[in-house]
């Protein structure tokens, strides 16, 4: 079975690892190395790192252009498998595999189509989510459903934990689909367009909160969990400038993390109680976020 796998993140790697262990991988398609951290060290995607560890050929690209499509076509894949991959596959690429192009989508389609189903479900206060294995079409997340699995969210669920679970479960049912693809294809069901909902691209600004006009504690809790590990919930506060003795305060960015932890820009993550001891003038303002 020739499988070309498309993915970038540590969540993609979960699916890629399962595919590799069961069938092997013909190639991995991922984004080029990106500068990360304060020192901007050029770093491969987790999916590329996995491929290199297991001697799987890697195709790195920022654009799925005609040249890349031709390169993939020469591999004669049976399947293209997509999991947490940023680029949109053109029709010319969807037509390449002898069997199908398949996507692992992190919701119970047709609900929560689009790029941010996991954080959107947490923000909406959903109690149940799930994963869908679907045939890919030109329309966004609109292909026929091959298989689904439901998951009950935990009260402390974050996007990080949710994506880890959904990709793990998705990998399990994906293996079943590939092992008996002809049966699953015959039984595939179209999505009900009347039930379709869509999720937006999340930006860094989505995580910003105004401490003078904060969200309710319930919505704040959802935001903290939904926006972890990125872009995080954050705001700007005034703290004493350690380089002066005049009591002058400077503006600093603060991140609010799960489990009642915070991180000032350039500082280590600490528990709230530790933060209050260091910045008592901010205690009342911050406590309003957690309870009213």
N, C-alpha and C positions, 0 to 999 in steps of 0.2 A: 504494500500500500504506500503510494507516494503522497506525502502530506507536506504542503508548504504552510508554515505557521506564521501568522501576523500578530505581533504583540510588542509591548514596550516595558510594562511595569512589573513590579514584583507579583502582582495579581495575575498578569499574563503568564508569568513563569510557572505558576501553579498548574495551569492548563497545559502549557508546553511540556512540563516535566512528565505529566501523566501520559500525554501523547507519545513522547519519546520512549517511555518505559514500556508501552504496549505495542507500538507500531514502528517506532523510529521516526525521524524527521528528515525529509529531503532537503529542506532549507528553512531558515528563519528570516523573516523580513521585519526590520525594525528601524527606528530613527537613528541617525548618526550620534556619536558621542557628544555629550553636552557638558559645559563647564558647571561644576557644582561646588557648593560650600563657599566659605569666605575667600579661600585662595583660588577659587574658580578652576579647580582641577578637572581636566577633560576626563569624563567618566562614561563608560558604556552603559546602555540600558541594562536592567536586570535580565531581560530576555536575551540580549546579546551575550552577556556574561555566561549565562547558562549554555548557550550554543557553543561558545568557545571552549568551555569546560568539557564538552562532550563531542568536540570535533564535528559539529554540524555547520555546514556552509551558511554564511551570513550575507544578506543583502541589505545594505544600509541606504536609506533614501529619505529625503524630505518631500518627495513628490512621486506619485505612482504614474509616471509618464510612459510614453510609448516604448522607450528603451527598457524600462523596468518590466513592463508587461511582456515584451519579447523575451527577456531573460528568464522570466518565470515560465513562460510558455515552453521554452526549450527543456524545462525540467519534467514536462509531461505529468503534472500532478493529477492524482485522482480526486483530491480534496484541497480546497483552501480553507483553513480554519482561522477565525479571527477572534481574539480575546483581548479586550482593553487596549485597542489599537486606535490611534488618533486619526489616521487618514481615511478618507472615504474611498472605497474601491469602485473604480469606473466600470461600466458595462463591459468594456473590452477585456477587463481582468476577470470579471465574474463569469465570462463565457469560456475561460481557459480550462478549468478542471473537467475531467471526463465524467465525474459524478456530480459534485456540487460545491458551492462556496457556502460555508456554514459559520454562523456567528453565535458566540456565547454571550447572551444579553442578561444584565443583572436586574431583571424585573419579571413579573408575570405579565407578559405582553397579552393584549395591546396596551396595557397601562404602563405609563412611564417610558415611552420611547425617548430616544435622544441620548445626549452625552453624559447625563448626570442622574441616572435612575436611583442609585443607592443613596446619595445625600438628599435627593428630593423626597424619597420615601421617609427618611428620618425627620426631615423638616416638617413634613405633613402629619407627623405623628402616627404613621402607619404601624399597625401591630403585626402585619403579615407581609412578607415580601417573597421573593423566590428567584429562580433562574430559568431562562428559556433557551433552548437550542433551536435555532431557526434557520431556514433557508434564506440566503441573502438575495435581495433584489435591488433595483436602482432606487426605489423609494426607501427612505430612512426607516429601518427597523420594522418594515411592513411585510416581510416575507412569511410564508407558511410556517406554522409551528410544528417542529418534529417531536419535541419532548419538553416537559416542564417539571420542576420540583419546587414545592412550597417550603418556606422557612419562616418560623415565628421569631420575631425580633425580641431580643432581651432588653430590659429597661435601660441598661447601660450601653446599648449598641452604638458603636461609632461607624463611620464610613469605612475605616480601616478594618475593623472586625467583620463588618458585613460583607465587604468585598472579598475578604479571605474565605469566609464561609461559602459565599455564593460561587466563587471560582472553584473551590474544592468540590462542592456538590455538582457544579456544572461539568467539571472534568469527569466525574463519575458517570453521569447520564450521557455525556458525549461519547464515551467509550462504547456504551451500549448501542448508541445510534450508529456509530461507524461499523460496529461488528455485524449489524443486521440492517444496513442502510436501505436495502430494497424494500423491506417491510415498513420501516419508519416512513419512507418516502410515500408509499401508497397510502398510509394512514395520516399523513400530514394534513393539518386543518388550517384553513385560511383564518386570518384575524378578523375580528368584528370591528370595522372602521368606526362604528358609532361609539365604541367604548375606548377608542384610542385617546391617550393623553400624552403630552410632550414635555420634556425637561429642557432647561436652558444650559448654555455654557456657563460654568461658574467662573467668576473672576475674583481677584484678590479683594476688590472693593466690596464684594458680597459679604465678606466677613467683618466689615467695619461696623462698630456700634458707637452711638453717641452716648456718653456717660451722663449727659444732662437730660437725655430723653431715651432711657434704656428700654429694651424689650421687656416683656413680662418674664418672670423667672422661668415659666414653662417654655416660652419660645427661646429664651436664652439657652436653656439646657439643650433644647433640640439643635440650636445653631452650633453650640460647642461640640456636640457629638457628630453632627452632619459635616462640619467643616474641618474635622480632624481626619487625616493629617494635613490637609491643605484646603483652603488658604488659612485656616484657623480663624477664630473670632479674635478681633484685636481692636484696640482703641489707642488714644493718645492721652497721656497724663503729664502733670507737672511734678518733677521730683527735684530735690536739692542737688545743685551742681557740686560734686565733690572737689572740684578744682578751685572753688572759691570759699571764703569764710564769711561772706556777707549774707548767707541765707538765700541767695538768688537761686531761683528754680529754672530748670530747663525742661523742655518738652521731650518726652521719651515714649516709645511705642511699647505697649504691653499686650501680650497674648494670653488668652484664657483657654486652658486646656482641660481635657476630661479629668475626672477624679479630683476636682477642686484644686487644680494646680495652675500657676501663672508663671510667665516668663517675661522679665523686662528685657528690652533690647540689649544684647551684649552680655546678658547675665545667665546664670544657670536657672533651670526650672526649680521652683520651690512650692511647697504647700501654702495654702492661703494663710494659715495661722502664722507661719514663718514670715510671709510677706507683710502681714499686719504689724508684726513687731518691728520690722525695718522701716515701714512707712505708715505710721499710725494715723497721719492726717488723711490717708486715703481709705481707711477702713470702712467708714460709713458709706462712702460712695460705692465701693466694691460690693459690700454686703447687700446692697439693694438689688444687685443682679441675681442673687441667689434666693432671696426671700423678701417679702413685702409685709 
